[in-house]
Amino acid sequence: MPELPEVEALTDYLRERAVGRRVDRLEVAAISALKTYDPAPTAAPGRTVTDARRHGKFLDVVLDGDLHLVVHLARAGWLHYREAFPSAAPLRPGKGPIALRVRLDDGSGFDLTEAGTQKSLAVYLVTDPQAVPGVARLGPDALAADLATFTERMRSRKGQVKGVLTDQTVLAGVGNAYSDEILHAAKLSPFAITNRLTDEQLATLHAATREVLGDAVRRSVGQKAAELKGEKRSGLKVHARRGQPCPLCGDTVREVSFADSSLQYCATCQTGGKPLADRRLSRLVR
């Protein structure tokens, strides 16, 4: 799933490439992806792209006249920028992975695609991003929150720290992959309970959040959209690296699997050498 660093890089790329260009056509191929009907998609053609912004993990393409194309890429969505399209023919609804296509006046543009059968990519055409429910519910941006804000938000929700860190209403932008990386950098168990964390542990977690996300943004910004997934994978130390050696201590990276997701961690670095039970209700002493 694209998280804060990848979405930030996509907004940066769109600012460089699309801002100043006029929308020629907006084609919806997956009707289920479009979550709004007023304004209609026909409101976009003829308007100029004036900015690209990020709200947590939401991408916001701003058009003149206060129109916003807000996108949540979900688990398997992506943005593919095209210098030219292979055909001028309109997209055929329901055919292939493309959910939406934006053609610009210089012949370039971008496709929003989604792989797999579980379709969750969401597109909103609105006059105010706050009209998007997911944007309206966002907590402070995880990369921008100072220590006081970060501490207050983490203590506002009692629960396992990984779940709270990825709750977009608590802090915006962190997902499954970077939460594993942040907790590894902070040397915290993903099952640690937030209301038991000390001030020192929260300060360390805040510093790790800024370091991990900041480093990922620095590596991602300036990359082409097609290169971002590879750049993300190359920078991960524990996430999706089950069975590989931890780059900090050499211990084997372990995994806890859930019904529709998993987490990875290093027992030596994060849990005092004790493996976590591979089930949601682990009784490991935290």
C-alpha positions as CSV (number, residue, x, y, z in Angstrom):
1,M,0.0,0.0,0.0
2,P,1.4,3.4,-0.9
3,E,2.1,5.4,2.3
4,L,3.1,8.9,3.2
5,P,6.6,8.9,1.5
6,E,5.3,7.4,-1.8
7,V,2.2,9.7,-2.0
8,E,4.5,12.7,-1.2
9,A,6.7,11.7,-4.0
10,L,3.8,11.3,-6.4
11,T,2.5,14.8,-5.5
12,D,6.0,16.2,-6.1
13,Y,6.2,14.5,-9.5
14,L,2.7,15.8,-10.5
15,R,3.7,19.3,-9.4
16,E,6.7,19.2,-11.7
17,R,5.0,17.5,-14.7
18,A,1.3,18.3,-14.6
19,V,0.9,21.7,-13.0
20,G,0.1,24.3,-15.7
21,R,-1.4,21.7,-18.1
22,R,-5.1,21.7,-19.0
23,V,-7.2,18.6,-18.6
24,D,-8.5,17.4,-22.0
25,R,-10.4,14.4,-20.9
26,L,-11.2,12.5,-17.7
27,E,-12.2,9.0,-18.4
28,V,-13.7,6.7,-15.8
29,A,-13.3,3.0,-16.6
30,A,-14.2,1.6,-13.1
31,I,-17.5,3.2,-12.0
32,S,-17.1,1.6,-8.5
33,A,-13.9,3.7,-8.0
34,L,-15.7,7.0,-8.4
35,K,-17.3,7.8,-5.0
36,T,-18.9,11.1,-5.9
37,Y,-21.3,12.3,-8.6
38,D,-21.6,16.0,-8.0
39,P,-19.6,17.6,-9.6
40,A,-19.7,15.2,-12.4
41,P,-16.5,14.0,-14.2
42,T,-17.5,16.3,-17.1
43,A,-16.6,19.2,-14.8
44,A,-12.8,18.5,-15.1
45,P,-12.1,18.9,-18.8
46,G,-11.0,22.4,-19.7
47,R,-9.6,23.1,-16.3
48,T,-5.9,23.6,-15.5
49,V,-3.9,21.6,-13.0
50,T,-2.8,24.2,-10.4
51,D,-1.3,22.1,-7.7
52,A,-0.8,18.6,-6.2
53,R,-1.1,18.1,-2.5
54,R,-1.1,15.3,0.1
55,H,-3.5,14.6,2.9
56,G,-2.1,11.7,4.9
57,K,-2.2,8.9,2.3
58,F,-4.6,10.8,0.0
59,L,-3.4,12.4,-3.2
60,D,-5.1,15.7,-4.2
61,V,-4.8,17.0,-7.7
62,V,-6.0,20.6,-7.7
63,L,-7.8,22.1,-10.7
64,D,-8.6,25.7,-11.2
65,G,-12.1,26.8,-10.1
66,D,-11.7,25.0,-6.7
67,L,-12.1,21.5,-8.1
68,H,-10.1,18.7,-6.5
69,L,-9.5,15.1,-7.8
70,V,-8.8,13.3,-4.5
71,V,-7.4,9.8,-4.7
72,H,-6.8,7.0,-2.2
73,L,-4.7,4.3,-3.8
74,A,-5.7,1.7,-1.2
75,R,-3.7,-1.5,-1.0
76,A,-3.1,-2.3,-4.7
77,G,-3.6,1.0,-6.5
78,W,-1.0,3.1,-8.3
79,L,-0.5,6.1,-10.5
80,H,1.2,5.7,-13.9
81,Y,2.3,8.8,-15.6
82,R,2.3,8.6,-19.4
83,E,4.3,10.9,-21.7
84,A,1.9,9.8,-24.4
85,F,-1.0,7.3,-24.6
86,P,-1.0,4.5,-27.1
87,S,-4.5,5.3,-28.4
88,A,-6.9,8.2,-28.5
89,A,-9.8,5.8,-28.1
90,P,-11.8,6.2,-24.9
91,L,-11.3,3.6,-22.2
92,R,-13.7,0.7,-22.2
93,P,-15.4,0.3,-18.8
94,G,-14.6,-2.9,-16.9
95,K,-11.6,-3.8,-19.1
96,G,-8.2,-4.2,-17.5
97,P,-6.7,-2.7,-14.4
98,I,-7.2,1.0,-15.3
99,A,-9.8,2.7,-13.1
100,L,-9.4,6.3,-14.3
101,R,-7.4,8.1,-16.9
102,V,-6.6,11.9,-17.1
103,R,-5.5,13.1,-20.5
104,L,-3.7,16.5,-20.5
105,D,-3.4,19.0,-23.3
106,D,0.2,18.1,-24.3
107,G,-0.7,14.5,-24.9
108,S,0.6,13.3,-21.5
109,G,-1.4,12.3,-18.5
110,F,-1.8,9.6,-15.9
111,D,-3.7,6.4,-15.3
112,L,-5.0,5.3,-11.9
113,T,-4.7,1.5,-11.8
114,E,-5.6,-1.3,-9.3
115,A,-4.3,-4.8,-9.4
116,G,-6.1,-7.9,-8.1
117,T,-9.8,-8.6,-7.5
118,Q,-10.3,-6.7,-4.2
119,K,-11.1,-3.3,-5.6
120,S,-10.7,-0.5,-2.9
121,L,-9.1,2.3,-4.9
122,A,-11.3,5.4,-4.3
123,V,-11.6,8.6,-6.4
124,Y,-13.5,11.7,-5.3
125,L,-14.2,14.8,-7.4
126,V,-15.1,17.5,-4.9
127,T,-14.9,21.3,-4.4
128,D,-13.4,20.9,-0.9
129,P,-11.1,18.0,0.2
130,Q,-12.8,18.0,3.6
131,A,-15.9,16.7,1.8
132,V,-14.0,13.4,1.5
133,P,-14.9,11.4,4.7
134,G,-11.4,9.8,5.0
135,V,-9.7,13.2,4.7
136,A,-12.1,14.9,7.2
137,R,-11.2,12.2,9.8
138,L,-7.5,12.4,9.5
139,G,-5.4,13.2,12.5
140,P,-2.2,15.4,12.4
141,D,0.3,14.5,9.7
142,A,2.8,11.9,11.1
143,L,5.8,13.6,9.7
144,A,4.8,17.1,10.7
145,A,3.6,16.4,14.3
146,D,5.9,17.8,17.0
147,L,6.7,15.7,20.1
148,A,3.9,17.2,22.2
149,T,1.3,16.6,19.5
150,F,2.7,13.1,18.8
151,T,2.6,12.1,22.5
152,E,-0.9,13.5,23.0
153,R,-2.2,11.6,19.9
154,M,-0.6,8.3,20.8
155,R,-2.0,8.5,24.3
156,S,-5.4,9.4,23.0
157,R,-6.0,5.8,22.0
158,K,-5.3,2.8,24.2
159,G,-4.2,-0.2,22.2
160,Q,-1.2,-2.1,20.7
161,V,1.2,0.5,19.5
162,K,1.3,-0.7,15.9
163,G,-2.5,-0.5,15.6
164,V,-2.5,3.0,17.1
165,L,0.4,4.2,14.9
166,T,-1.5,3.1,11.8
167,D,-4.8,4.5,12.8
168,Q,-5.3,7.4,10.4
169,T,-7.6,9.3,12.9
170,V,-4.7,9.4,15.4
171,L,-1.8,10.2,13.0
172,A,-2.1,10.5,9.2
173,G,0.2,8.8,6.7
174,V,1.7,5.6,8.4
175,G,0.7,2.2,7.1
176,N,1.7,-1.4,7.6
177,A,5.2,-1.2,6.1
178,Y,6.5,2.0,7.7
179,S,5.0,1.1,11.1
180,D,7.2,-2.0,11.1
181,E,10.2,0.1,10.2
182,I,9.4,2.8,12.8
183,L,8.9,0.3,15.6
184,H,12.1,-1.5,14.6
185,A,14.0,1.8,14.7
186,A,12.5,2.6,18.1
187,K,13.2,-0.9,19.4
188,L,9.6,-1.3,20.5
189,S,7.4,-4.4,20.4
190,P,4.5,-4.0,18.0
191,F,2.3,-5.3,20.8
192,A,3.4,-2.8,23.4
193,I,0.3,-1.0,24.8
194,T,0.3,2.8,24.3
195,N,-0.8,3.8,27.8
196,R,2.2,1.9,29.2
197,L,4.8,3.7,27.2
198,T,7.0,6.0,29.1
199,D,7.7,9.6,28.1
200,E,11.2,8.4,27.0
201,Q,9.8,5.6,24.8
202,L,7.3,8.0,23.2
203,A,10.1,10.5,22.5
204,T,12.2,7.7,20.9
205,L,9.1,6.6,18.9
206,H,8.6,10.2,17.7
207,A,12.2,10.5,16.7
208,A,12.0,7.1,14.8
209,T,8.9,8.2,13.0
210,R,10.5,11.4,11.8
211,E,13.7,9.6,10.9
212,V,12.1,6.7,9.0
213,L,9.5,8.7,7.1
214,G,11.9,11.6,6.5
215,D,14.5,9.3,5.0
216,A,11.9,7.5,2.8
217,V,10.7,10.9,1.5
218,R,14.2,12.0,0.7
219,R,14.9,8.8,-1.2
220,S,11.5,8.8,-3.0
221,V,11.1,12.5,-4.0
222,G,12.6,13.0,-7.5
223,Q,12.0,9.4,-8.5
224,K,9.7,8.6,-11.4
225,A,6.4,7.1,-10.4
226,A,7.4,3.7,-11.9
227,E,10.5,3.6,-9.7
228,L,8.9,4.3,-6.4
229,K,7.9,0.8,-5.4
230,G,11.4,-0.5,-5.9
231,E,12.9,2.4,-4.0
232,K,10.5,1.6,-1.1
233,R,11.5,-2.0,-1.0
234,S,15.2,-1.2,-1.1
235,G,15.0,0.9,2.0
236,L,13.1,-1.6,4.2
237,K,15.0,-3.3,7.1
238,V,12.4,-5.7,8.5
239,H,9.0,-5.3,6.7
240,A,8.5,-8.1,4.1
241,R,11.9,-9.5,5.1
242,R,10.8,-12.6,7.1
243,G,13.6,-15.1,7.4
244,Q,16.3,-12.6,6.5
245,P,19.0,-11.3,8.9
246,C,18.2,-8.1,10.8
247,P,20.6,-5.5,9.4
248,L,21.2,-4.2,13.0
249,C,21.9,-7.3,15.0
250,G,21.9,-10.3,12.6
251,D,19.0,-12.1,14.2
252,T,16.3,-13.6,11.9
253,V,13.4,-11.3,11.1
254,R,10.2,-12.9,12.3
255,E,6.6,-12.5,11.3
256,V,3.1,-12.5,12.9
257,S,0.3,-13.3,10.5
258,F,-3.3,-12.1,10.8
259,A,-6.3,-12.8,8.6
260,D,-5.5,-10.3,5.9
261,S,-2.2,-8.8,6.9
262,S,1.1,-9.5,8.7
263,L,3.8,-7.7,10.5
264,Q,7.6,-8.3,10.7
265,Y,9.9,-7.6,13.6
266,C,13.3,-8.5,15.1
267,A,13.0,-10.2,18.5
268,T,16.5,-9.3,19.6
269,C,16.0,-5.6,18.8
270,Q,12.3,-5.2,19.8
271,T,11.1,-7.8,22.3
272,G,14.1,-8.8,24.4
273,G,14.7,-11.9,22.4
274,K,11.2,-13.3,23.0
275,P,9.3,-14.4,19.8
276,L,5.8,-13.0,19.6
277,A,3.0,-15.6,19.4
278,D,1.8,-15.8,15.8
279,R,-1.8,-14.8,16.7
280,R,-3.5,-11.5,17.4
281,L,-4.0,-12.0,21.1
282,S,-0.4,-12.7,22.0
283,R,0.2,-13.0,25.8
284,L,3.9,-12.1,25.5
285,V,4.8,-10.0,28.5
286,R,5.1,-6.5,27.1
